[in-house]
Amino acid sequence: MKLNIQDTFTSELPADSNTENFTRQVENACFSLASPIQTKAPQLLHVNTEVAQKLGFTQNDLESKDFLNIVTGNNVYPNTTPYAMCYGGHQFGNWAGQLGDGRAINLFQVKTDASYTLQLKGAGKTPYSRTADGLAVLRSSIREYLCAEAMYHLGVPTTRSLSLSLSGDDVLRDVLYNGNPAYEPGAIVGRVAESFIRFGSFQIFASRNDKTTLAALMNYTIRHHFPHLEENNKEDYAKLFQEIVNATVKMIVHWQRVGFVHGVMNTDNMSILGLTIDYGPYGWLDNFDPDWTPNITDSQNRRYRYGQQANIGLWNLYQLANTFYTLTEDAAPLEEALNSYKTQFEAQNLAMMCAKIGIQTPNKQDYILIQSLETNLKLIETDMTIFYRLLATATKIEDCLEAFYIPEQLKGETLTEWQVWFDQYTTRLSSETLSKEDRIAKMNAVNPKYVLRNYMSQLAIEAAENKDYSLIEEFYQLVQNPYDEQPEYQKWFAKRPDWAKKKVGCSMLSCSS
């Protein structure tokens, strides 16, 4: 096994001077050393060969005991120093102070076609674990492993999955935080990104008025991720902020396109590269409901609901702008970048929604057509993914019956509203120059046929807890080509079954999910 190790994060940024691994406040440092714990009986359940090749692993490597030991934390790759990152964050709108990698340990960086960091989630305590154990369970690990890959193949910016392993240890968890903890199988996910730096990575140093470490991290970010900008330059710090704004807009527009709800958009879960990061209580819209959130902790205020994600993205960027102001000392370019968020989102979201309904030349009047569509989608319970997929070939609302949970409800005023919309829609399409065949192809390229619905993940989890890992592989294969017909997987082009509507893991999730 020979990897091209290039650990710039640990070699170029300030380290915690205390090398012991115990919970504490860490000052003036971007990371602390933290070695994974030894596990009882590690077992590799699944490996993503595409990502493995990106990192430089060969097929022989993947079949070796060394690979198993590395991705379960039982061995450390030679001449590397595992570490946990220091960051803070706003959680549910309130400043939470120091947070950090509480159950994630970065193993090393490798340089191939780009620089990648390999991180283990669930490999043990770090100085940032607070009162937690730093471990993860099988159900949450399956959800993260599969969803990151599902998002990648949907075209959504995201971290990637390398491996899914059992630790052989039992882990105590309270699934719904309701006082009913139980032991579950422990698991570890190997996840990969060009950077795991978050909004909160900057925020923690600004909150402590530690301008030296803040500048070091900002310069590092420019040097390795935005090299067209200049280090130690206040104007370019503001340009860096604009780049983060741009990336955040793009990511959230993609979320909205595929019906993904992150569930916990705290600033420590926001990537500076605009990657979807930290798959906890996420969910996919089954029926179209902009007020839905998958996070049981958020069930009262619904701060992180689907229809609010764009606004929360902006709120989080405001907090990051305050951090950048610590160094730029000029609010004007930061305000300009924030103002561009709304303009960018409106333009990109309109283009995206028009693409979903087959309009290639958007105009402002299309907002009205789209708003009417979304109003109709809420009239009766309607599956978002199925509806948009059927719309490509539909000429009337009756062609979309498969998308309705109770098709018999399509009558009376509801039916009339849909008929009116289809008349307006047909008229609008007639002004487009694209052929019907090309329009259908373009619509099918932005409206997935398959998404990793919560109930599907739950089925895989329940099977895996009975030592049947076949659904993990089936869903892994399914999500590779979410826009293709894949007749062999047609059964997964289906509405959420009734049993899943209120089932734990399908509708109600917590941060331990």
Secondary structure by P-SEA (a helix, b strand, c coil): ccccccccccccccccccccccccccccccbbbbbbccccccccccccaaaaaaacccccccccaaaaaaaacccccccbbbbbbbbccccccccccccccccccccccccccbbbbbbbcccccccccccccccccaaaaaaaaaaaaaaaaaccbbbbbcbbbbccbbbbbccccccbbbbcccccccccccccccaaaaaaaaaacaaaaaaaaaaaaaaccccccccccaaaaaaaaaaaaaaaaaaaaaaaaacccccccccccccccccccccccccccccccccccccccccccccccccaaaaaaaaaaaaaaaaaaaccccaaaaaaaaaaaaaaaaaaaaaaaaaaaccccccccaaaaaaaaaaaaacccccaaaaaaacccccccccccccccccccccaaaaaaaaaaaaaaaaaaaaccccaaaaaaaaaaacccccccaaaaaaaaaaaaaccaaaaaaaaaaacccccccccccccccccccccccccccccccccc
